[in-house]
Amino acid sequence: MERYWAGNSINKNKGMVEHLQRYGVIQSMKVAEIMETVDRALFVPDGSPAYEDSPMQIGFNATISAPHMHATCLQLLEKNLQPGMHALDVGSGVFPV
């Protein structure tokens, strides 16, 4: 799968989701809808390539997971999440020694 989405869409977050659907990463319409609703750019530093499908440094020695990882986790959780519930991705804090 290509790491970069280079579309001309006004809504780049929606374009990123469509890219992940095209490559078969997102197979659930509900997951696509959720990922389109929550713009990844809100969680990365200004000026960062927010829609690149790769992990990204967000400061304080922390990273945000790649979009395909969020999509995969949401799809695995989908059957257990009910309307009104939320899912929170919390890092493990494990560092390689």
HELIX and SHEET records of a PDB file:
HELIX    1   1 LYS A   12  ARG A   22  1                                  11    
HELIX    2   2 MET A   29  THR A   37  1                                   9    
HELIX    3   3 ARG A   40  PHE A   43  5                                   4    
HELIX    4   4 PRO A   67  LEU A   77  1                                  11    
HELIX    5   5 GLU A   78  ASN A   80  5                                   3    
SHEET    1   A 2 MET A  56  GLY A  59  0                                        
SHEET    2   A 2 ALA A  62  ILE A  64 -1                                        
END                                                                             
